[in-house]
Amino acid sequence: MSNLNTFGESRKLILNVIDDIRSGKLSTEQGKVIAQNMSVINTNIQCEINFAKVALQAKDKGDNFGRVVKLGTTVINGAAE
């Protein structure tokens, strides 16, 4: 899987990593590194969700942080836009 476009694809990757460790295709060390990276991605996603919630709550109270758009669409694979 070269691109992860949905949370479902991310979950599938995690399950594939677990299966690959069980079958010996990946070492436990490789699995740990992948898990650490997935943790960072999860933290980033949660920050985006939290910001969107705050922006929507602030809008309800008359503040305006601008439009909440394109959440989760930042290019992270090094490709130029």
PDB file of N, CA, C and O in Angstrom, chain B, residues numbered from 101:
ATOM      1  N   MET B 101       0.853  -1.166   0.000  1.00  0.00           N
ATOM      2  CA  MET B 101       0.000   0.000   0.000  1.00  0.00           C
ATOM      3  C   MET B 101       0.903   1.235   0.000  1.00  0.00           C
ATOM      4  O   MET B 101       1.641   1.461   0.959  1.00  0.00           O
ATOM      5  N   SER B 102       0.850   2.023  -1.056  1.00  0.00           N
ATOM      6  CA  SER B 102       1.751   3.173  -1.171  1.00  0.00           C
ATOM      7  C   SER B 102       1.155   4.460  -0.627  1.00  0.00           C
ATOM      8  O   SER B 102       1.891   5.328  -0.158  1.00  0.00           O
ATOM      9  N   ASN B 103      -0.163   4.598  -0.682  1.00  0.00           N
ATOM     10  CA  ASN B 103      -0.825   5.796  -0.172  1.00  0.00           C
ATOM     11  C   ASN B 103      -1.907   5.407   0.818  1.00  0.00           C
ATOM     12  O   ASN B 103      -2.625   4.426   0.626  1.00  0.00           O
ATOM     13  N   LEU B 104      -2.012   6.198   1.887  1.00  0.00           N
ATOM     14  CA  LEU B 104      -3.095   6.011   2.841  1.00  0.00           C
ATOM     15  C   LEU B 104      -4.013   7.203   2.702  1.00  0.00           C
ATOM     16  O   LEU B 104      -3.630   8.327   3.028  1.00  0.00           O
ATOM     17  N   ASN B 105      -5.222   6.969   2.219  1.00  0.00           N
ATOM     18  CA  ASN B 105      -6.148   8.060   1.964  1.00  0.00           C
ATOM     19  C   ASN B 105      -7.284   8.132   2.963  1.00  0.00           C
ATOM     20  O   ASN B 105      -7.960   9.157   3.046  1.00  0.00           O
ATOM     21  N   THR B 106      -7.513   7.072   3.725  1.00  0.00           N
ATOM     22  CA  THR B 106      -8.617   7.053   4.674  1.00  0.00           C
ATOM     23  C   THR B 106      -8.151   6.446   5.993  1.00  0.00           C
ATOM     24  O   THR B 106      -7.112   5.789   6.058  1.00  0.00           O
ATOM     25  N   PHE B 107      -8.942   6.677   7.050  1.00  0.00           N
ATOM     26  CA  PHE B 107      -8.625   6.057   8.334  1.00  0.00           C
ATOM     27  C   PHE B 107      -8.715   4.541   8.224  1.00  0.00           C
ATOM     28  O   PHE B 107      -7.964   3.823   8.885  1.00  0.00           O
ATOM     29  N   GLY B 108      -9.628   4.052   7.394  1.00  0.00           N
ATOM     30  CA  GLY B 108      -9.747   2.611   7.196  1.00  0.00           C
ATOM     31  C   GLY B 108      -8.481   2.007   6.616  1.00  0.00           C
ATOM     32  O   GLY B 108      -8.066   0.921   7.021  1.00  0.00           O
ATOM     33  N   GLU B 109      -7.867   2.702   5.670  1.00  0.00           N
ATOM     34  CA  GLU B 109      -6.609   2.221   5.087  1.00  0.00           C
ATOM     35  C   GLU B 109      -5.497   2.232   6.132  1.00  0.00           C
ATOM     36  O   GLU B 109      -4.636   1.352   6.133  1.00  0.00           O
ATOM     37  N   SER B 110      -5.512   3.222   7.016  1.00  0.00           N
ATOM     38  CA  SER B 110      -4.512   3.274   8.090  1.00  0.00           C
ATOM     39  C   SER B 110      -4.674   2.088   9.036  1.00  0.00           C
ATOM     40  O   SER B 110      -3.695   1.459   9.438  1.00  0.00           O
ATOM     41  N   ARG B 111      -5.927   1.794   9.383  1.00  0.00           N
ATOM     42  CA  ARG B 111      -6.180   0.638  10.250  1.00  0.00           C
ATOM     43  C   ARG B 111      -5.750  -0.660   9.568  1.00  0.00           C
ATOM     44  O   ARG B 111      -5.198  -1.552  10.212  1.00  0.00           O
ATOM     45  N   LYS B 112      -6.002  -0.759   8.279  1.00  0.00           N
ATOM     46  CA  LYS B 112      -5.607  -1.959   7.535  1.00  0.00           C
ATOM     47  C   LYS B 112      -4.080  -2.112   7.544  1.00  0.00           C
ATOM     48  O   LYS B 112      -3.563  -3.220   7.686  1.00  0.00           O
ATOM     49  N   LEU B 113      -3.371  -0.997   7.393  1.00  0.00           N
ATOM     50  CA  LEU B 113      -1.904  -1.042   7.443  1.00  0.00           C
ATOM     51  C   LEU B 113      -1.431  -1.564   8.795  1.00  0.00           C
ATOM     52  O   LEU B 113      -0.533  -2.403   8.859  1.00  0.00           O
ATOM     53  N   ILE B 114      -2.031  -1.072   9.869  1.00  0.00           N
ATOM     54  CA  ILE B 114      -1.638  -1.524  11.207  1.00  0.00           C
ATOM     55  C   ILE B 114      -1.855  -3.020  11.347  1.00  0.00           C
ATOM     56  O   ILE B 114      -0.991  -3.733  11.859  1.00  0.00           O
ATOM     57  N   LEU B 115      -3.016  -3.501  10.890  1.00  0.00           N
ATOM     58  CA  LEU B 115      -3.296  -4.936  10.974  1.00  0.00           C
ATOM     59  C   LEU B 115      -2.338  -5.745  10.105  1.00  0.00           C
ATOM     60  O   LEU B 115      -1.934  -6.843  10.488  1.00  0.00           O
ATOM     61  N   ASN B 116      -1.970  -5.215   8.941  1.00  0.00           N
ATOM     62  CA  ASN B 116      -1.008  -5.903   8.073  1.00  0.00           C
ATOM     63  C   ASN B 116       0.358  -5.981   8.734  1.00  0.00           C
ATOM     64  O   ASN B 116       1.051  -6.991   8.611  1.00  0.00           O
ATOM     65  N   VAL B 117       0.752  -4.921   9.435  1.00  0.00           N
ATOM     66  CA  VAL B 117       2.035  -4.930  10.138  1.00  0.00           C
ATOM     67  C   VAL B 117       2.035  -6.004  11.217  1.00  0.00           C
ATOM     68  O   VAL B 117       3.006  -6.746  11.363  1.00  0.00           O
ATOM     69  N   ILE B 118       0.942  -6.086  11.974  1.00  0.00           N
ATOM     70  CA  ILE B 118       0.843  -7.115  13.017  1.00  0.00           C
ATOM     71  C   ILE B 118       0.950  -8.503  12.398  1.00  0.00           C
ATOM     72  O   ILE B 118       1.653  -9.369  12.918  1.00  0.00           O
ATOM     73  N   ASP B 119       0.255  -8.710  11.291  1.00  0.00           N
ATOM     74  CA  ASP B 119       0.305 -10.000  10.604  1.00  0.00           C
ATOM     75  C   ASP B 119       1.712 -10.292  10.077  1.00  0.00           C
ATOM     76  O   ASP B 119       2.185 -11.426  10.158  1.00  0.00           O
ATOM     77  N   ASP B 120       2.382  -9.263   9.536  1.00  0.00           N
ATOM     78  CA  ASP B 120       3.736  -9.453   9.011  1.00  0.00           C
ATOM     79  C   ASP B 120       4.731  -9.780  10.117  1.00  0.00           C
ATOM     80  O   ASP B 120       5.682 -10.527   9.888  1.00  0.00           O
ATOM     81  N   ILE B 121       4.526  -9.229  11.318  1.00  0.00           N
ATOM     82  CA  ILE B 121       5.394  -9.580  12.448  1.00  0.00           C
ATOM     83  C   ILE B 121       5.168 -11.029  12.848  1.00  0.00           C
ATOM     84  O   ILE B 121       6.115 -11.777  13.092  1.00  0.00           O
ATOM     85  N   ARG B 122       3.894 -11.414  12.913  1.00  0.00           N
ATOM     86  CA  ARG B 122       3.566 -12.812  13.260  1.00  0.00           C
ATOM     87  C   ARG B 122       4.179 -13.802  12.282  1.00  0.00           C
ATOM     88  O   ARG B 122       4.675 -14.857  12.676  1.00  0.00           O
ATOM     89  N   SER B 123       4.139 -13.445  10.989  1.00  0.00           N
ATOM     90  CA  SER B 123       4.624 -14.379   9.965  1.00  0.00           C
ATOM     91  C   SER B 123       6.130 -14.303   9.756  1.00  0.00           C
ATOM     92  O   SER B 123       6.697 -15.122   9.033  1.00  0.00           O
ATOM     93  N   GLY B 124       6.780 -13.329  10.380  1.00  0.00           N
ATOM     94  CA  GLY B 124       8.232 -13.206  10.248  1.00  0.00           C
ATOM     95  C   GLY B 124       8.682 -12.331   9.099  1.00  0.00           C
ATOM     96  O   GLY B 124       9.885 -12.205   8.869  1.00  0.00           O
ATOM     97  N   LYS B 125       7.744 -11.708   8.354  1.00  0.00           N
ATOM     98  CA  LYS B 125       8.123 -10.807   7.260  1.00  0.00           C
ATOM     99  C   LYS B 125       8.750  -9.526   7.783  1.00  0.00           C
ATOM    100  O   LYS B 125       9.584  -8.914   7.115  1.00  0.00           O
ATOM    101  N   LEU B 126       8.342  -9.123   8.989  1.00  0.00           N
ATOM    102  CA  LEU B 126       8.911  -7.941   9.642  1.00  0.00           C
ATOM    103  C   LEU B 126       9.440  -8.347  11.008  1.00  0.00           C
ATOM    104  O   LEU B 126       8.872  -9.212  11.675  1.00  0.00           O
ATOM    105  N   SER B 127      10.527  -7.718  11.414  1.00  0.00           N
ATOM    106  CA  SER B 127      11.037  -7.955  12.764  1.00  0.00           C
ATOM    107  C   SER B 127      10.222  -7.128  13.753  1.00  0.00           C
ATOM    108  O   SER B 127       9.519  -6.193  13.371  1.00  0.00           O
ATOM    109  N   THR B 128      10.327  -7.485  15.013  1.00  0.00           N
ATOM    110  CA  THR B 128       9.631  -6.702  16.030  1.00  0.00           C
ATOM    111  C   THR B 128      10.178  -5.282  16.083  1.00  0.00           C
ATOM    112  O   THR B 128       9.437  -4.341  16.366  1.00  0.00           O
ATOM    113  N   GLU B 129      11.462  -5.123  15.813  1.00  0.00           N
ATOM    114  CA  GLU B 129      12.047  -3.768  15.797  1.00  0.00           C
ATOM    115  C   GLU B 129      11.430  -2.924  14.685  1.00  0.00           C
ATOM    116  O   GLU B 129      11.108  -1.755  14.897  1.00  0.00           O
ATOM    117  N   GLN B 130      11.267  -3.508  13.510  1.00  0.00           N
ATOM    118  CA  GLN B 130      10.615  -2.787  12.415  1.00  0.00           C
ATOM    119  C   GLN B 130       9.175  -2.439  12.790  1.00  0.00           C
ATOM    120  O   GLN B 130       8.695  -1.348  12.482  1.00  0.00           O
ATOM    121  N   GLY B 131       8.497  -3.360  13.449  1.00  0.00           N
ATOM    122  CA  GLY B 131       7.134  -3.119  13.897  1.00  0.00           C
ATOM    123  C   GLY B 131       7.064  -1.973  14.899  1.00  0.00           C
ATOM    124  O   GLY B 131       6.139  -1.161  14.861  1.00  0.00           O
ATOM    125  N   LYS B 132       8.045  -1.909  15.794  1.00  0.00           N
ATOM    126  CA  LYS B 132       8.088  -0.823  16.776  1.00  0.00           C
ATOM    127  C   LYS B 132       8.271   0.531  16.096  1.00  0.00           C
ATOM    128  O   LYS B 132       7.631   1.512  16.474  1.00  0.00           O
ATOM    129  N   VAL B 133       9.139   0.580  15.101  1.00  0.00           N
ATOM    130  CA  VAL B 133       9.369   1.835  14.379  1.00  0.00           C
ATOM    131  C   VAL B 133       8.089   2.269  13.656  1.00  0.00           C
ATOM    132  O   VAL B 133       7.721   3.444  13.688  1.00  0.00           O
ATOM    133  N   ILE B 134       7.424   1.326  13.012  1.00  0.00           N
ATOM    134  CA  ILE B 134       6.173   1.649  12.327  1.00  0.00           C
ATOM    135  C   ILE B 134       5.136   2.124  13.334  1.00  0.00           C
ATOM    136  O   ILE B 134       4.418   3.087  13.066  1.00  0.00           O
ATOM    137  N   ALA B 135       5.044   1.466  14.491  1.00  0.00           N
ATOM    138  CA  ALA B 135       4.080   1.865  15.521  1.00  0.00           C
ATOM    139  C   ALA B 135       4.367   3.278  16.024  1.00  0.00           C
ATOM    140  O   ALA B 135       3.441   4.054  16.259  1.00  0.00           O
ATOM    141  N   GLN B 136       5.646   3.615  16.189  1.00  0.00           N
ATOM    142  CA  GLN B 136       6.003   4.969  16.625  1.00  0.00           C
ATOM    143  C   GLN B 136       5.569   6.006  15.594  1.00  0.00           C
ATOM    144  O   GLN B 136       5.059   7.068  15.950  1.00  0.00           O
ATOM    145  N   ASN B 137       5.770   5.698  14.335  1.00  0.00           N
ATOM    146  CA  ASN B 137       5.352   6.619  13.269  1.00  0.00           C
ATOM    147  C   ASN B 137       3.830   6.752  13.221  1.00  0.00           C
ATOM    148  O   ASN B 137       3.310   7.854  13.043  1.00  0.00           O
ATOM    149  N   MET B 138       3.122   5.649  13.377  1.00  0.00           N
ATOM    150  CA  MET B 138       1.662   5.703  13.373  1.00  0.00           C
ATOM    151  C   MET B 138       1.156   6.519  14.565  1.00  0.00           C
ATOM    152  O   MET B 138       0.140   7.205  14.459  1.00  0.00           O
ATOM    153  N   SER B 139       1.855   6.447  15.689  1.00  0.00           N
ATOM    154  CA  SER B 139       1.471   7.233  16.861  1.00  0.00           C
ATOM    155  C   SER B 139       1.585   8.726  16.572  1.00  0.00           C
ATOM    156  O   SER B 139       0.719   9.506  16.968  1.00  0.00           O
ATOM    157  N   VAL B 140       2.653   9.123  15.883  1.00  0.00           N
ATOM    158  CA  VAL B 140       2.833  10.534  15.519  1.00  0.00           C
ATOM    159  C   VAL B 140       1.726  10.977  14.571  1.00  0.00           C
ATOM    160  O   VAL B 140       1.184  12.072  14.717  1.00  0.00           O
ATOM    161  N   ILE B 141       1.393  10.141  13.610  1.00  0.00           N
ATOM    162  CA  ILE B 141       0.320  10.471  12.664  1.00  0.00           C
ATOM    163  C   ILE B 141      -1.007  10.596  13.406  1.00  0.00           C
ATOM    164  O   ILE B 141      -1.786  11.512  13.140  1.00  0.00           O
ATOM    165  N   ASN B 142      -1.266   9.675  14.340  1.00  0.00           N
ATOM    166  CA  ASN B 142      -2.498   9.725  15.121  1.00  0.00           C
ATOM    167  C   ASN B 142      -2.587  11.021  15.933  1.00  0.00           C
ATOM    168  O   ASN B 142      -3.652  11.633  16.016  1.00  0.00           O
ATOM    169  N   THR B 143      -1.483  11.427  16.520  1.00  0.00           N
ATOM    170  CA  THR B 143      -1.449  12.682  17.285  1.00  0.00           C
ATOM    171  C   THR B 143      -1.750  13.865  16.378  1.00  0.00           C
ATOM    172  O   THR B 143      -2.483  14.776  16.761  1.00  0.00           O
ATOM    173  N   ASN B 144      -1.185  13.850  15.180  1.00  0.00           N
ATOM    174  CA  ASN B 144      -1.424  14.934  14.228  1.00  0.00           C
ATOM    175  C   ASN B 144      -2.892  14.999  13.819  1.00  0.00           C
ATOM    176  O   ASN B 144      -3.472  16.082  13.744  1.00  0.00           O
ATOM    177  N   ILE B 145      -3.480  13.859  13.559  1.00  0.00           N
ATOM    178  CA  ILE B 145      -4.900  13.812  13.182  1.00  0.00           C
ATOM    179  C   ILE B 145      -5.757  14.344  14.320  1.00  0.00           C
ATOM    180  O   ILE B 145      -6.697  15.106  14.092  1.00  0.00           O
ATOM    181  N   GLN B 146      -5.429  13.938  15.555  1.00  0.00           N
ATOM    182  CA  GLN B 146      -6.205  14.405  16.703  1.00  0.00           C
ATOM    183  C   GLN B 146      -6.086  15.919  16.869  1.00  0.00           C
ATOM    184  O   GLN B 146      -7.062  16.573  17.236  1.00  0.00           O
ATOM    185  N   CYS B 147      -4.913  16.484  16.605  1.00  0.00           N
ATOM    186  CA  CYS B 147      -4.750  17.943  16.662  1.00  0.00           C
ATOM    187  C   CYS B 147      -5.643  18.632  15.639  1.00  0.00           C
ATOM    188  O   CYS B 147      -6.256  19.654  15.948  1.00  0.00           O
ATOM    189  N   GLU B 148      -5.728  18.095  14.435  1.00  0.00           N
ATOM    190  CA  GLU B 148      -6.594  18.677  13.410  1.00  0.00           C
ATOM    191  C   GLU B 148      -8.059  18.619  13.844  1.00  0.00           C
ATOM    192  O   GLU B 148      -8.804  19.582  13.663  1.00  0.00           O
ATOM    193  N   ILE B 149      -8.466  17.492  14.412  1.00  0.00           N
ATOM    194  CA  ILE B 149      -9.846  17.351  14.872  1.00  0.00           C
ATOM    195  C   ILE B 149     -10.133  18.341  15.994  1.00  0.00           C
ATOM    196  O   ILE B 149     -11.176  18.994  16.002  1.00  0.00           O
ATOM    197  N   ASN B 150      -9.201  18.449  16.944  1.00  0.00           N
ATOM    198  CA  ASN B 150      -9.387  19.380  18.059  1.00  0.00           C
ATOM    199  C   ASN B 150      -9.484  20.814  17.572  1.00  0.00           C
ATOM    200  O   ASN B 150     -10.315  21.578  18.064  1.00  0.00           O
ATOM    201  N   PHE B 151      -8.639  21.196  16.603  1.00  0.00           N
ATOM    202  CA  PHE B 151      -8.698  22.554  16.073  1.00  0.00           C
ATOM    203  C   PHE B 151     -10.038  22.817  15.402  1.00  0.00           C
ATOM    204  O   PHE B 151     -10.629  23.883  15.577  1.00  0.00           O
ATOM    205  N   ALA B 152     -10.514  21.848  14.636  1.00  0.00           N
ATOM    206  CA  ALA B 152     -11.803  22.019  13.961  1.00  0.00           C
ATOM    207  C   ALA B 152     -12.922  22.210  14.973  1.00  0.00           C
ATOM    208  O   ALA B 152     -13.804  23.045  14.769  1.00  0.00           O
ATOM    209  N   LYS B 153     -12.899  21.444  16.065  1.00  0.00           N
ATOM    210  CA  LYS B 153     -13.915  21.586  17.110  1.00  0.00           C
ATOM    211  C   LYS B 153     -13.867  22.976  17.735  1.00  0.00           C
ATOM    212  O   LYS B 153     -14.900  23.622  17.913  1.00  0.00           O
ATOM    213  N   VAL B 154     -12.657  23.432  18.068  1.00  0.00           N
ATOM    214  CA  VAL B 154     -12.504  24.754  18.691  1.00  0.00           C
ATOM    215  C   VAL B 154     -12.962  25.842  17.729  1.00  0.00           C
ATOM    216  O   VAL B 154     -13.649  26.779  18.137  1.00  0.00           O
ATOM    217  N   ALA B 155     -12.592  25.728  16.467  1.00  0.00           N
ATOM    218  CA  ALA B 155     -12.984  26.734  15.480  1.00  0.00           C
ATOM    219  C   ALA B 155     -14.504  26.799  15.341  1.00  0.00           C
ATOM    220  O   ALA B 155     -15.076  27.885  15.242  1.00  0.00           O
ATOM    221  N   LEU B 156     -15.155  25.638  15.334  1.00  0.00           N
ATOM    222  CA  LEU B 156     -16.614  25.616  15.221  1.00  0.00           C
ATOM    223  C   LEU B 156     -17.284  26.172  16.484  1.00  0.00           C
ATOM    224  O   LEU B 156     -18.282  26.887  16.397  1.00  0.00           O
ATOM    225  N   GLN B 157     -16.738  25.846  17.643  1.00  0.00           N
ATOM    226  CA  GLN B 157     -17.290  26.380  18.895  1.00  0.00           C
ATOM    227  C   GLN B 157     -17.100  27.896  18.967  1.00  0.00           C
ATOM    228  O   GLN B 157     -17.991  28.619  19.410  1.00  0.00           O
ATOM    229  N   ALA B 158     -15.935  28.368  18.528  1.00  0.00           N
ATOM    230  CA  ALA B 158     -15.671  29.807  18.549  1.00  0.00           C
ATOM    231  C   ALA B 158     -16.602  30.536  17.587  1.00  0.00           C
ATOM    232  O   ALA B 158     -17.075  31.634  17.879  1.00  0.00           O
ATOM    233  N   LYS B 159     -16.859  29.920  16.445  1.00  0.00           N
ATOM    234  CA  LYS B 159     -17.761  30.532  15.463  1.00  0.00           C
ATOM    235  C   LYS B 159     -19.152  30.704  16.055  1.00  0.00           C
ATOM    236  O   LYS B 159     -19.813  31.716  15.825  1.00  0.00           O
ATOM    237  N   ASP B 160     -19.596  29.700  16.826  1.00  0.00           N
ATOM    238  CA  ASP B 160     -20.907  29.779  17.474  1.00  0.00           C
ATOM    239  C   ASP B 160     -20.982  30.942  18.466  1.00  0.00           C
ATOM    240  O   ASP B 160     -22.064  31.454  18.753  1.00  0.00           O
ATOM    241  N   LYS B 161     -19.817  31.355  18.987  1.00  0.00           N
ATOM    242  CA  LYS B 161     -19.777  32.433  19.977  1.00  0.00           C
ATOM    243  C   LYS B 161     -19.397  33.772  19.360  1.00  0.00           C
ATOM    244  O   LYS B 161     -19.190  34.755  20.072  1.00  0.00           O
ATOM    245  N   GLY B 162     -19.307  33.807  18.032  1.00  0.00           N
ATOM    246  CA  GLY B 162     -19.055  35.072  17.356  1.00  0.00           C
ATOM    247  C   GLY B 162     -17.617  35.306  16.930  1.00  0.00           C
ATOM    248  O   GLY B 162     -17.336  36.296  16.254  1.00  0.00           O
ATOM    249  N   ASP B 163     -16.696  34.425  17.306  1.00  0.00           N
ATOM    250  CA  ASP B 163     -15.309  34.559  16.856  1.00  0.00           C
ATOM    251  C   ASP B 163     -15.153  33.873  15.514  1.00  0.00           C
ATOM    252  O   ASP B 163     -15.961  33.023  15.138  1.00  0.00           O
ATOM    253  N   ASN B 164     -14.104  34.251  14.794  1.00  0.00           N
ATOM    254  CA  ASN B 164     -13.910  33.651  13.481  1.00  0.00           C
ATOM    255  C   ASN B 164     -12.426  33.370  13.269  1.00  0.00           C
ATOM    256  O   ASN B 164     -11.620  34.293  13.150  1.00  0.00           O
ATOM    257  N   PHE B 165     -12.081  32.104  13.225  1.00  0.00           N
ATOM    258  CA  PHE B 165     -10.702  31.693  12.938  1.00  0.00           C
ATOM    259  C   PHE B 165     -10.494  31.447  11.448  1.00  0.00           C
ATOM    260  O   PHE B 165      -9.420  31.014  11.030  1.00  0.00           O
ATOM    261  N   GLY B 166     -11.499  31.717  10.665  1.00  0.00           N
ATOM    262  CA  GLY B 166     -11.442  31.391   9.245  1.00  0.00           C
ATOM    263  C   GLY B 166     -12.151  30.083   8.993  1.00  0.00           C
ATOM    264  O   GLY B 166     -12.645  29.440   9.920  1.00  0.00           O
ATOM    265  N   ARG B 167     -12.199  29.698   7.754  1.00  0.00           N
ATOM    266  CA  ARG B 167     -12.887  28.462   7.387  1.00  0.00           C
ATOM    267  C   ARG B 167     -12.047  27.249   7.758  1.00  0.00           C
ATOM    268  O   ARG B 167     -10.821  27.275   7.659  1.00  0.00           O
ATOM    269  N   VAL B 168     -12.705  26.209   8.177  1.00  0.00           N
ATOM    270  CA  VAL B 168     -12.054  24.934   8.450  1.00  0.00           C
ATOM    271  C   VAL B 168     -12.181  24.106   7.178  1.00  0.00           C
ATOM    272  O   VAL B 168     -13.250  23.575   6.879  1.00  0.00           O
ATOM    273  N   VAL B 169     -11.088  24.000   6.434  1.00  0.00           N
ATOM    274  CA  VAL B 169     -11.122  23.293   5.157  1.00  0.00           C
ATOM    275  C   VAL B 169      -9.918  22.375   5.013  1.00  0.00           C
ATOM    276  O   VAL B 169      -8.880  22.571   5.644  1.00  0.00           O
ATOM    277  N   LYS B 170     -10.082  21.394   4.188  1.00  0.00           N
ATOM    278  CA  LYS B 170      -9.008  20.492   3.792  1.00  0.00           C
ATOM    279  C   LYS B 170      -8.315  19.805   4.963  1.00  0.00           C
ATOM    280  O   LYS B 170      -7.109  19.564   4.912  1.00  0.00           O
ATOM    281  N   LEU B 171      -9.066  19.486   6.022  1.00  0.00           N
ATOM    282  CA  LEU B 171      -8.464  18.761   7.130  1.00  0.00           C
ATOM    283  C   LEU B 171      -8.005  17.395   6.648  1.00  0.00           C
ATOM    284  O   LEU B 171      -8.726  16.699   5.933  1.00  0.00           O
ATOM    285  N   GLY B 172      -6.810  17.026   7.043  1.00  0.00           N
ATOM    286  CA  GLY B 172      -6.299  15.701   6.703  1.00  0.00           C
ATOM    287  C   GLY B 172      -5.821  15.541   5.283  1.00  0.00           C
ATOM    288  O   GLY B 172      -5.576  14.415   4.850  1.00  0.00           O
ATOM    289  N   THR B 173      -5.677  16.630   4.532  1.00  0.00           N
ATOM    290  CA  THR B 173      -5.263  16.481   3.145  1.00  0.00           C
ATOM    291  C   THR B 173      -3.837  16.977   2.892  1.00  0.00           C
ATOM    292  O   THR B 173      -3.406  17.061   1.742  1.00  0.00           O
ATOM    293  N   THR B 174      -3.113  17.303   3.951  1.00  0.00           N
ATOM    294  CA  THR B 174      -1.736  17.737   3.785  1.00  0.00           C
ATOM    295  C   THR B 174      -0.904  16.609   3.194  1.00  0.00           C
ATOM    296  O   THR B 174      -1.010  15.464   3.634  1.00  0.00           O
ATOM    297  N   VAL B 175      -0.078  16.921   2.203  1.00  0.00           N
ATOM    298  CA  VAL B 175       0.776  15.917   1.580  1.00  0.00           C
ATOM    299  C   VAL B 175       1.888  15.582   2.552  1.00  0.00           C
ATOM    300  O   VAL B 175       2.623  16.473   2.979  1.00  0.00           O
ATOM    301  N   ILE B 176       2.028  14.309   2.913  1.00  0.00           N
ATOM    302  CA  ILE B 176       3.051  13.918   3.865  1.00  0.00           C
ATOM    303  C   ILE B 176       4.088  12.972   3.266  1.00  0.00           C
ATOM    304  O   ILE B 176       5.002  12.534   3.965  1.00  0.00           O
ATOM    305  N   ASN B 177       3.959  12.657   1.999  1.00  0.00           N
ATOM    306  CA  ASN B 177       4.874  11.690   1.408  1.00  0.00           C
ATOM    307  C   ASN B 177       6.009  12.336   0.624  1.00  0.00           C
ATOM    308  O   ASN B 177       6.720  11.649  -0.108  1.00  0.00           O
ATOM    309  N   GLY B 178       6.190  13.662   0.768  1.00  0.00           N
ATOM    310  CA  GLY B 178       7.294  14.343   0.116  1.00  0.00           C
ATOM    311  C   GLY B 178       7.007  14.782  -1.297  1.00  0.00           C
ATOM    312  O   GLY B 178       7.863  15.395  -1.935  1.00  0.00           O
ATOM    313  N   ALA B 179       5.829  14.488  -1.805  1.00  0.00           N
ATOM    314  CA  ALA B 179       5.498  14.880  -3.183  1.00  0.00           C
ATOM    315  C   ALA B 179       5.232  16.382  -3.237  1.00  0.00           C
ATOM    316  O   ALA B 179       4.612  16.947  -2.336  1.00  0.00           O
ATOM    317  N   ALA B 180       5.699  17.007  -4.284  1.00  0.00           N
ATOM    318  CA  ALA B 180       5.458  18.436  -4.473  1.00  0.00           C
ATOM    319  C   ALA B 180       4.048  18.663  -4.944  1.00  0.00           C
ATOM    320  O   ALA B 180       3.492  17.861  -5.694  1.00  0.00           O
ATOM    321  N   GLU B 181       3.468  19.768  -4.497  1.00  0.00           N
ATOM    322  CA  GLU B 181       2.101  20.097  -4.939  1.00  0.00           C
ATOM    323  C   GLU B 181       2.143  20.826  -6.246  1.00  0.00           C
ATOM    324  O   GLU B 181       1.098  21.190  -6.785  1.00  0.00           O
TER     325      GLU B 181
END
